Amino acid sequence: MAHHSKRVAGNRGKVDRNQFYTLTESIALTKENATAKFDETVELAFLLGVDPRHADQMVRGSVALPHGTGKTVRVVVFCDQEDQIAAATEAGAEEAGGEELVSKIQGGWTDFDAAVATPAMMRFVGRLGKILGPRGLMPSPKAGSVTADVGKAVEEIKAGKIEYRVDKFSNIHVPVGKASFDASMLEENARSVIEAILKARPSACKGTYLKGLAMSSTMGPGMRMDPAAITAQYK
């Protein structure tokens, strides 16, 4: 039997796993249970009624969080024009460059959280699929991270624009802030994410789209929400 600390056991005792909580209640309980010695990340976990093995049921996109994630995001930009490199650097990119940046990453460097690329660079960035793909870092036109306006893309990511993508188990995990955020900030961020993912429902998806939704902090228990009620409220 797994042994849990008194803190973890106490937090779990505050949550009824058989009960659905509203978004407001979930936020309050998540903040109350975020008792670790660091500022825990608050996350939404979605279970969708899609089959990601089919391209027409893939759910992927981006959403701007009104209050950001509370995390400093390190962005790299694949571009080969001097004006684009200057724009990316001015916007706060950690690294900006062409084939030399591709080679650096092929050599094992992955010290960044997001990547942007110009359309012209994607034929080189494609070589990094096995490195960036599993980490969720591959630039995508659908997510807005393949663009000629690299400066704007970097600014948006650093301001709180995040990408989401369904995994092979039909789950999506999205950070919506830190436990130290005011409840109203977490609620506005969470609403933005929920609305974006509901709007991203593929036309090929038949039946129930949102099958499960829960909120938790890094070290805290999950608060389940009623997927039918959430769908009716935010669609």
Order of alpha helices (4+ residues) and beta strands (2+ residues): alpha-alpha-beta-beta-beta-alpha-beta-alpha-beta-alpha-alpha-alpha-beta-beta-alpha-beta-beta-alpha
